[in-house]
């Protein structure tokens, strides 16, 4: 039997059979330029500025999501009749769910003015991409079925939930993968037991977790909560993103004013700087290396702000950050005073004084059933003698506690101003001195 084998640090061996039509399709998709591009996009964006081991890519994560989808479908097939066309659509969607990501993933989405889900759907549906042509050649209806899974309109909805919901193969993989590669142990949970307990509620067309798996899902949600608190919201990581965004915003402003900003001519990145819309082919030409290459050149810019910000980013001389651990009614006065301190030192606060909030992060970390579509919620079996399927926060006190959420509000500013800003902060809350002394 002929196999394509991927060695993976999380799942060990991910096998695909090239003598099997469905697996052969997946191999062809993996080998397309559009999917191979994911090797050049870091899964954690600028996470390696904080965790030096976080060098893993969207490519490795996408293979992991595919592997988990395959395992879950194999387990569900023992109890449920899953149509072959639905199975290939679900596996393909799990593999391709991140293919539309731009450079540095979420860090640049607002600047580029795109959403990776929309770009993923365009990539899948386009006949201008090799990936789209591979899908069309397998089945004319497959691209649209995959797009509907990404969009959340696929039927049966239960299989779509495995790709995009609060308990999906995307989150299941990235928690374990990011925990391993950063060295932070917060993301560990009992994956095997969750897979074992997943079932389909055929009457309401949704995924749920059998009663035996409730504690494992609680652990999964706690892992997600702490990974956001300790990794994805880490001050150094978010500070690095703030410097990157400030440099790009400065470059965009200079170009808009007609100033000279170096860029590689005839490239997609040049169109980005000129705020020109990209077609799907141009979007898929860019990866992390395009941004880093231009930032290296901008270190020598005649504009002192762009030059300085680029040098800080390339040399990892990042902004300092303070969490605003103070009463709400005191924050505005502190923010005004801190902004004024940055300005007095000669720094333009538009680029050197950045407010950072948890709500700015896509896929905000804690679980809640409020304000989200029912299809994305987590449902579990409650009880053994007379079981009912209920939303998990109705069953679990632990999950209700997580659902109260948390607030994160911090400021990022140049290290040159830290003594003055720290002094202002200590003047407000002198007993919090240790809260700002950590690197």
C-alpha positions in Angstrom: 0.0 0.0 0.0 1.4 3.4 -1.0 1.4 6.2 1.6 2.3 9.9 1.9 3.4 10.3 5.5 3.8 13.5 7.4 5.7 13.4 10.7 4.0 15.8 13.1 5.1 17.0 16.6 1.6 16.9 17.9 -0.1 13.9 16.2 3.1 11.9 15.4 2.1 10.4 12.0 -0.4 11.8 9.6 -0.8 9.3 6.7 -2.5 9.8 3.4 -3.0 7.0 0.8 -2.2 7.9 -2.7 -4.0 4.8 -4.0 -7.3 6.1 -2.6 -9.2 8.8 -4.5 -10.2 10.9 -1.6 -6.7 10.9 -0.1 -5.2 11.5 -3.5 -7.3 14.7 -3.8 -6.0 15.9 -0.5 -2.4 15.2 -1.6 -3.0 17.2 -4.7 -4.4 20.1 -2.7 -1.4 20.0 -0.3 1.0 20.2 -3.2 -0.7 23.3 -4.8 1.3 26.6 -4.5 -1.6 28.2 -2.6 -1.4 25.6 0.2 2.4 25.4 0.2 2.4 29.2 0.8 1.1 28.4 4.3 4.6 27.2 5.1 5.7 30.9 4.9 3.0 32.2 7.3 3.6 31.7 11.0 0.7 30.2 12.9 1.3 32.5 15.9 2.2 35.6 13.9 4.7 37.4 16.1 4.6 34.8 18.8 8.2 33.9 18.2 9.1 37.4 19.5 8.0 36.1 22.9 8.3 32.3 22.7 11.4 31.5 20.6 10.1 28.0 19.7 6.9 29.3 18.1 8.2 28.9 14.6 5.4 26.7 13.4 3.4 27.6 10.4 -0.2 27.6 9.2 0.8 24.6 7.0 1.5 22.3 9.9 -1.6 23.4 11.8 -3.8 22.8 8.7 -2.4 19.3 8.4 -3.2 18.8 12.0 -6.8 20.0 11.5 -7.2 17.6 8.6 -5.9 14.7 10.7 -8.3 15.4 13.5 -11.2 15.7 11.1 -10.3 12.3 9.6 -10.2 10.7 13.1 -13.5 12.2 14.2 -15.3 11.2 11.0 -13.9 7.6 11.3 -15.2 7.5 14.9 -18.7 8.9 13.9 -19.0 6.5 11.0 -19.2 3.6 13.5 -22.6 5.0 14.6 -23.9 7.2 11.8 -24.2 7.0 8.1 -22.0 9.8 6.6 -22.4 10.4 2.9 -19.1 10.1 1.0 -19.5 13.5 -0.7 -20.1 15.1 2.7 -17.0 13.4 4.1 -14.7 14.6 1.3 -16.1 18.1 1.7 -15.5 18.2 5.4 -12.0 16.8 5.2 -11.1 19.3 2.4 -12.6 22.2 4.4 -10.6 21.2 7.5 -7.4 21.2 5.4 -8.1 24.4 3.6 -9.7 26.5 6.3 -6.7 28.8 6.7 -5.6 29.1 3.1 -6.8 32.6 2.8 -4.7 34.0 5.6 -2.5 37.0 4.8 0.9 37.8 6.1 1.3 37.5 9.9 -2.3 36.2 10.0 -4.6 38.2 12.2 -2.1 40.9 12.9 -2.5 42.5 9.5 -6.2 41.7 8.7 -7.4 45.2 9.7 -4.6 46.9 7.8 -5.2 44.9 4.7 -8.9 45.3 5.0 -9.6 41.6 4.4 -11.0 38.7 6.3 -9.3 35.4 5.8 -12.5 33.4 5.7 -13.7 35.4 2.7 -10.3 35.0 1.0 -10.4 31.2 1.7 -13.8 31.0 0.0 -12.5 33.0 -3.0 -9.5 30.8 -3.3 -11.6 27.6 -3.2 -14.2 28.9 -5.7 -11.7 30.5 -8.2 -10.7 28.9 -11.4 -7.6 31.1 -11.4 -6.0 29.2 -8.6 -4.5 25.8 -9.0 -6.2 24.8 -5.8 -9.6 25.7 -7.2 -8.9 23.8 -10.4 -7.9 20.7 -8.5 -11.2 20.8 -6.6 -13.3 21.4 -9.7 -11.6 18.5 -11.5 -12.6 16.2 -8.6 -16.2 17.3 -8.5 -17.8 20.4 -10.0 -19.9 20.9 -6.8 -17.1 20.4 -4.3 -15.7 24.0 -4.2 -19.2 25.4 -3.4 -19.7 22.7 -0.7 -16.4 23.6 0.9 -17.2 27.3 0.7 -20.5 26.7 2.4 -18.7 24.9 5.3 -16.4 27.9 5.8 -19.4 30.3 5.6 -21.5 28.2 8.0 -24.4 27.3 5.7 -23.4 23.7 4.9 -25.9 20.9 5.4 -25.7 18.6 7.2 -24.8 21.3 9.7 -23.2 18.8 12.1 -20.3 18.2 9.8 -19.8 22.0 9.2 -19.6 22.5 13.0 -16.5 20.3 13.1 -14.8 22.9 11.0 -16.2 26.1 12.5 -17.8 26.2 15.9 -16.7 26.6 19.5 -15.5 23.0 19.5 -13.9 22.4 16.1 -10.8 20.8 14.7 -9.2 24.2 14.2 -9.2 25.0 17.9 -8.6 21.4 19.0 -5.3 21.4 17.0 -4.0 24.9 17.6 -4.4 24.7 21.4 -2.2 21.6 21.6 0.2 22.8 18.9 0.7 26.3 20.3 1.1 24.9 23.8 3.8 22.5 22.6 5.7 25.0 20.4 5.7 27.8 22.9 6.5 25.6 25.8 3.5 26.9 27.7 1.5 24.0 29.2 -1.8 25.8 29.5 -3.2 24.4 26.3 -3.2 20.7 27.3 -6.5 18.8 27.5 -7.8 15.3 26.9 -8.2 15.3 23.1 -8.7 11.5 22.9 -11.6 11.5 25.3 -13.3 14.3 23.4 -13.0 12.5 20.1 -14.3 9.4 21.7 -17.4 11.2 23.1 -18.4 13.2 20.0 -21.7 12.2 18.5 -24.3 13.6 16.1 -27.8 14.7 17.2 -29.5 13.7 14.0 -32.9 15.2 15.0 -31.4 18.7 15.3 -28.5 18.2 13.0 -25.7 19.2 15.4 -22.6 17.8 17.1 -22.8 17.1 20.8 -20.6 15.5 23.4 -21.8 12.4 25.3 -22.1 12.7 29.1 -18.8 10.8 29.7 -17.0 13.6 27.8 -18.3 16.7 29.7 -15.3 17.0 32.0 -12.9 16.7 29.0 -14.7 19.6 27.3 -14.5 21.7 30.5 -10.8 21.0 30.5 -10.6 22.1 26.8 -12.4 25.4 27.5 -10.2 26.1 30.5 -7.2 25.4 28.3 -8.5 27.8 25.7 -9.1 30.5 28.4 -5.6 30.3 29.8 -3.9 30.1 26.5 -5.5 33.4 25.6 -4.7 35.0 28.9 -1.1 33.8 29.0 0.0 33.3 25.3 -2.3 35.0 22.8 -2.7 38.2 25.0 1.0 38.2 26.1 2.2 41.8 26.4 5.4 41.3 24.4 3.6 39.5 21.6 0.9 42.2 21.5 3.6 44.9 21.7 5.4 43.5 18.7 2.1 43.6 16.7 1.6 47.2 17.8 5.0 48.2 16.4 4.3 46.3 13.1 0.9 48.0 12.7 2.3 51.4 13.5 5.1 51.0 10.9 2.6 49.9 8.2 0.2 52.6 9.0 3.0 55.2 8.7 4.0 53.8 5.3 0.4 53.9 4.1 0.1 57.5 5.3 3.3 58.6 3.6 2.3 57.0 0.3 -1.2 58.6 0.5 0.5 62.0 0.9 2.7 61.4 -2.1 6.0 60.9 -0.1 8.6 58.4 -1.3 8.3 55.0 0.3 10.5 52.2 -1.0 8.7 49.1 -2.3 9.4 46.3 -4.7 7.9 47.6 -8.0 5.1 45.6 -9.6 4.3 43.5 -6.6 1.2 42.9 -4.6 2.8 44.7 -1.6 3.1 47.8 -3.8 -0.7 47.7 -4.4 -1.3 47.3 -0.7 0.7 50.5 0.0 -1.3 52.3 -2.7 -4.5 51.0 -1.1 -5.5 49.2 -4.3 -7.7 46.2 -4.2 -6.0 42.9 -4.8 -7.4 40.1 -6.8 -7.2 36.6 -5.3 -4.0 35.7 -7.2 -2.3 38.8 -5.9 -3.4 38.2 -2.3 -2.0 34.7 -2.4 1.3 36.0 -3.6 2.1 37.6 -0.2 3.4 36.0 2.9 5.4 37.0 6.0 8.6 37.4 4.1 7.2 40.2 2.0 6.5 42.3 5.1 9.8 41.5 6.7 11.7 42.3 3.5 10.1 45.8 3.2 10.6 46.5 6.9 14.3 45.8 6.5 14.5 48.3 3.6 12.5 50.9 5.6 15.1 50.9 8.3 16.9 53.2 5.9 13.9 55.4 5.1 14.4 59.2 5.0 11.2 59.4 7.1 12.4 59.3 10.8 9.2 57.7 12.1 9.1 54.9 9.5 12.8 54.3 9.9 12.6 54.2 13.7 9.6 51.9 13.8 11.1 49.5 11.3 14.4 49.4 13.2 12.5 48.6 16.4 10.6 45.8 14.7 13.6 44.2 13.0 15.9 44.5 16.0 13.1 43.5 18.5 13.3 46.7 20.4 9.6 46.6 21.2 7.3 48.9 23.1 6.8 48.5 26.8 3.3 47.7 28.0 1.2 48.3 31.1 -2.1 46.7 31.9 -4.6 49.3 33.1 -5.3 47.6 36.4 -7.1 50.6 37.9 -10.7 51.7 38.4 -12.5 52.6 35.2 -13.1 56.3 36.3 -9.4 56.8 36.7 -8.3 55.5 33.3 -9.0 58.5 31.1 -6.9 60.8 33.3 -4.1 58.3 33.3 -4.3 57.8 29.5 -4.2 61.5 28.9 -1.2 62.0 31.1 0.7 59.0 29.6 -0.1 60.2 26.1 1.2 63.6 27.0 4.4 62.1 28.4 5.0 60.2 25.1 4.5 63.5 23.2 6.9 65.5 25.4 9.6 63.0 24.5 9.1 63.8 20.9 7.1 60.7 19.8 4.0 61.1 17.7 1.3 59.4 19.8 -0.5 58.3 16.7 2.2 55.7 16.2 3.9 55.5 19.6 1.0 55.3 21.9 -1.2 52.3 21.3 -4.2 51.1 23.3 -4.7 47.3 23.2 -7.9 45.6 24.2 -8.8 41.9 24.4 -11.8 42.5 22.3 -9.5 43.5 19.4 -8.4 39.8 19.1 -10.4 37.6 16.7 -11.8 34.5 18.4 -11.8 36.1 21.8 -10.7 33.5 24.3 -13.5 32.7 26.7 -16.5 30.6 25.9 -20.0 32.1 26.0 -23.3 31.0 24.6 -24.6 34.6 24.5 -24.5 36.6 21.3 -23.3 33.7 19.1 -25.2 31.6 16.6 -26.7 28.4 18.0 -24.7 26.4 15.5 -21.4 27.5 17.1 -22.3 26.6 20.7 -21.2 23.5 22.5 -23.9 20.9 23.3 -23.5 18.1 25.8 -25.5 15.1 27.0 -26.7 15.8 30.6 -27.4 12.7 32.7 -27.2 9.0 32.1 -30.6 7.5 33.1 -32.7 10.1 31.2 -30.2 12.1 29.2 -31.0 15.4 27.5 -28.8 17.4 25.1 -28.2 20.9 26.5 -25.8 23.8 26.0 -22.8 23.2 28.2 -23.1 26.3 30.4 -26.5 25.0 31.5 -24.8 21.9 32.8 -21.3 23.0 33.9 -20.6 25.4 36.8 -17.0 25.6 35.6 -18.0 26.8 32.2 -20.4 29.3 33.6 -17.5 30.7 35.6 -15.4 31.1 32.4 -18.3 32.7 30.7 -18.0 35.7 32.9 -15.0 36.6 30.9 -12.4 39.2 31.6 -11.3 42.6 30.5 -7.9 43.4 29.1 -7.0 47.1 28.5 -3.3 48.1 28.2 -1.1 50.7 26.6 2.0 50.2 24.5 4.7 52.9 24.3 8.4 53.4 23.7 10.8 52.0 26.4 12.4 55.5 26.5 9.3 56.8 28.2 8.8 54.0 30.6 10.1 55.7 33.8 7.7 58.6 33.4 4.7 56.5 32.5 5.5 54.0 35.2 5.7 56.9 37.6 2.3 58.1 36.6 0.9 54.6 37.0 2.4 54.1 40.5 1.0 57.4 41.5 -2.4 56.1 40.8 -1.9 52.7 42.4 1.3 52.5 44.5 0.4 49.0 45.8 0.6 47.7 42.2 4.3 48.1 41.7 4.9 44.5 40.9 2.3 44.5 38.2 4.5 46.6 35.9 7.9 45.2 36.8 7.6 42.0 34.8 9.1 41.8 31.3 
